[in-house]
Amino acid sequence: MAAPSGMAGRWLVAGIVPAVLLCLAVRAEEGSSTADFDVRPGGMVHSFSRSLGDYTCTFTYSAQGGTNEQWQMNVGISEDNLLFSCSVWRPQGKSYLFFTQFKAEVKGAKIEYAMPYSTAAVGGQSDVPLKQEEFEITETTVSHKEGKFRSELSKLVVVAKTPRDEL
């Protein structure tokens, strides 16, 4: 599975992602949770997780350079309980750490859309997505591609479909 590409993919993303994020924001008070955490350099592998109901998002990374940076993770469930979202980002927009690896894993749902960004929107700037060859997406993870990832990460968005009970 990959992020949508080409003109049709851009229209798909342009229509779906804002609608999903709006749907999640409407239910923000009851169906989401945000937590701060430090991304620590030093080359060791670290993880941070948040759960909401039956769903969990885990962000695992290794970074070098600088000092700790404060990041945030938000997890949310759509009002109709069909979508689970996980967003990880640096509120200041650009990370100055050199990431050697990253992975976001979703438990309890299957990824429908995921996009990592080298720079997060701040101060009138737009998000800058990683190039498609820098990352890979499976049913439950989005992660760096060994040898292709250029070590820049400032934001990661995942939208996953929850299991649907059929009557």
N, C-alpha and C positions, 0 to 999 in steps of 0.2 A: 504494500500500500504506500502511496506517496501523496504528497501535497498536490493539489490540483495545479496544473501548469498550462501555459498557453493562454490565449485570449478567452476561450471558453472557461478555463479554470479560474481565471481572474474574475470573470463575472460571477461564477459560482461562489468563490470565496467572498467577493464583495457583497453578495446577497445573503449568504448563509451566516458568515461569522458575525456581522453586526446584529442580525436577528437573534442568533444564539446568545450573544453577549447581552443584548437588551433583555431577552427573556430571563437570563440568569440575574441581571441587575434588578429586575422588577421584584424578584423573590429574594433579594439580597439579605433582608433582615432575618428571614426564617430559613433560607436554604443555602447559606454560604458561610464560610469561615475564612478569615485572613489572619496570618501569623507572620511575625518578623523572625528572621534568623540571620546569622552571620555566615557568609561565604568566606572560608578561611584558606589562605594560601599555604604553601609548604610542601605541596606535592603528594600529600596523603589523600586517600579516597574518603569522602564524607558523604553522609546522606541526611536528608530532612524529609519527614513524612507528615501528611495531614490526612485524616479520615473524616468522612461525612456519611453517616448511615453505613451502608454496606460497601462503600467505595473508598479506595485509598489511592493517593498519589504520592510517589516517592521520587525525589530529585536526588540523584547521585552524581558527584563530580570530583574532579581533582583540579587544583589551580596552583599557579606559581606567581610570585612577584607581589610587591606592595604589602598592604596590611589588610585586615579584615574589612569586608564591605557588608553593609546592611542590605539584605534582600527581603522580599516578601513572597509568600505563597498564599494563593487564594484557591479554595475548592468550593464548588457550587453544584447544586442540582436544580434542573429546570422545574418549573411549576408543575409540568405534566409528568415529572419523574422519568423522562425518556433520555435526558442528556446529563452527563457528569462532566464538569469542566475543571481544569487545573491550570493555573497560571503561576509562573515563577518569574520574577523580574527584579531588577535593581531600580528603585524609585527615582534615582538621580539620572537614569537614562543610559549612560555608558559605563560599562565596567572597565576598570583598568587592570584587571587581573588577566593572566594568560591561562586559559583553560586547556588542560591536556586531554580532558575527556568530560562528557556529560551524558546523562541518561535520565529520562523521566519515564516512570513505569506506573501504569494504571492497573489497579486490581478491582475486579467486579464489573468491569465494562470493557468494551472494545473501541479502540480509537477510530473515529470518523474523520478527524482533521487534526493536524498538528503542524506548528511552525515555530522554529527557533529564530531568534533575531540577534544580530550583532550589536544593534543599538535600539534601545527602547525610546518611544516618543516622549519628549519632554521639551518644554519651552518653545512650542510651535513646530518642532521637528517631527518628522514621521518615523515610524518603525522602519528599520532596515533589515529585511529578512536575510538569512543565510542563503547561499546558493544551494540549489537542489543536490549537487554532488557532495556537499559537506555533511549531510545527515541522512539517516534512514529511519523509516517508520515501519513498525510491525503492527499486529493487532493490539498489542498492549504496551509497546515502548516507542519512544523517539530517542535516538541517540546519535552521537557523532560518528562519522565514518573515518576509520583509521587511515591516516595518510592524506586525507582530503580536507578535514576540518582545519580551518585557519586560526583556531584558538580564541576567537572572539564570540562571547555570548553575553547578552544583557537581558534577554527575555525569552520565555518559552511558553507557548499556549497549546493546550491539548483539549479537545472536545471529544468525549467518548459516548457511545450509545450504551445505555443500560439494558440488561436483559428484559425482555418484554414477556409478561405473563399473558398467555392466550387463553381465552375463555372457551 
